[in-house]
Structure formats: structure tokens, C-alpha cells
Amino acid sequence: MKIWPGRGSRIASRDGKVFIFLNHKAKCFHRMKVKPVKLTWTQNWRRMNKKVKKSDLDQKVKVRRRVKVEKAVAGVTMEELNKKRNERPEVRASIREQAKREIEERKKK
């Protein structure tokens, strides 16, 4: 059973485990240390006694994988970004040095 937001109650044991219960009945059985497999209304009992179809158990939410998307940044197109990415480090270093020289020349004026 799914416990919807705003429903149920939580109990934290001394060892730090947090238990979430749907209702008072479930909480009392937990306190009395009754195993869920022994109670016919629990999911554990239904699984052990094969009352649930296999497809129902395996029904999980499909995880969406992250897909890499390359987007252009404001003022720079994708082609320019790819061109810069594929440049060799020496070429990049020379361009950087050239830009530094230009800035220094502007400051001298």
C-alpha cells in the first residue's frame, strides 16, 4: 500500500531506523512484534502466498535517463563552441597570449 502525503505516522527506533505506518492497526502490530508475513492483509503475506501477479510486483516507475543536450550559449553558436573545443592546447595558448598583448597595448595608450 502506498502512504500518501499527509497520511500515516512515523516512529523512530532507538537505533535510528524510521518506520512509517499507514494506520494505528499497523503501528500496534509492529509494537507487538508480529511479523507482517503472518497477517493476511499485508503485502508481505500476499507475496509469500503468491496472491499477487509477478507483473504487479515488478511494476516500477521507468527511470528516465539523462540525455546530454548541447545548446548554444548567448552570443556563441554551437559551431563556434565545437571549434574551440577541438582546438589544440598550443593553439589556444597562443590565442590567449595574443589577447593578453592586445589588452596590455590598450592599457599603455
Contacts in CASP RR format, 6 or more apart in sequence:
PFRMAT RR
TARGET T0000
AUTHOR 0000-0000-0000
METHOD contacts of the structure
MODEL  1
MKIWPGRGSRIASRDGKVFIFLNHKAKCFHRMKVKPVKLTWTQNWRRMNK
KVKKSDLDQKVKVRRRVKVEKAVAGVTMEELNKKRNERPEVRASIREQAK
REIEERKKK
1 22 0 8 1.000
1 43 0 8 1.000
3 20 0 8 1.000
3 22 0 8 1.000
7 22 0 8 1.000
8 20 0 8 1.000
8 21 0 8 1.000
8 22 0 8 1.000
8 23 0 8 1.000
9 20 0 8 1.000
9 21 0 8 1.000
9 27 0 8 1.000
10 18 0 8 1.000
10 19 0 8 1.000
10 20 0 8 1.000
10 21 0 8 1.000
11 18 0 8 1.000
11 19 0 8 1.000
11 21 0 8 1.000
11 27 0 8 1.000
11 30 0 8 1.000
12 18 0 8 1.000
12 19 0 8 1.000
13 19 0 8 1.000
19 30 0 8 1.000
21 27 0 8 1.000
21 30 0 8 1.000
29 36 0 8 1.000
29 39 0 8 1.000
35 44 0 8 1.000
36 42 0 8 1.000
36 43 0 8 1.000
36 44 0 8 1.000
36 45 0 8 1.000
37 44 0 8 1.000
37 45 0 8 1.000
37 48 0 8 1.000
38 45 0 8 1.000
39 45 0 8 1.000
43 52 0 8 1.000
45 51 0 8 1.000
46 52 0 8 1.000
47 57 0 8 1.000
70 78 0 8 1.000
70 81 0 8 1.000
71 78 0 8 1.000
72 78 0 8 1.000
72 81 0 8 1.000
73 81 0 8 1.000
84 92 0 8 1.000
END
